Amino acid sequence: MKSLFLFLIALLSIFSCQKKELNNVYEISDNKSLEELFSLKNYKTQRKQKINDSILHISGTNGAFF
C-alpha cells in the first residue's frame, strides 16, 4: 500500500510539471510594426518625469505594451 501511494505521488508530480504554452504572444514581423512600436505618438502618456537637464522619463501604454 505504501509503495502504491509513493507511485501515485511520483506519477502526479510528473504530469503536473508540464510546460505551458503562451498563446497571446505579440509577433513583430516587419519594419512597420517596429516603427509603430517605438513611435511615442502611438502611446497614451500617463506620466512624464524630468530626471535631470537632458533626461525625461515618459511612461505610457500602447495596447499590450507599457
GIZICOR-V294333 format. One record per run of one state. SS is the DSSP state (alpha for helix, beta for strand, coil for the rest). FROM is the first residue (numbers start at 1). LEN is the number of residues. If there is no record, write none. Layout:
<<SS & FROM & LEN> <SS & FROM & LEN>>
//
This chain:
<<coil & 1 & 1> <alpha & 2 & 15> <coil & 17 & 14> <alpha & 31 & 8> <coil & 39 & 1> <alpha & 40 & 3> <coil & 43 & 1> <beta & 44 & 7> <coil & 51 & 5> <beta & 56 & 7> <coil & 63 & 2> <beta & 65 & 1> <coil & 66 & 1>>
//
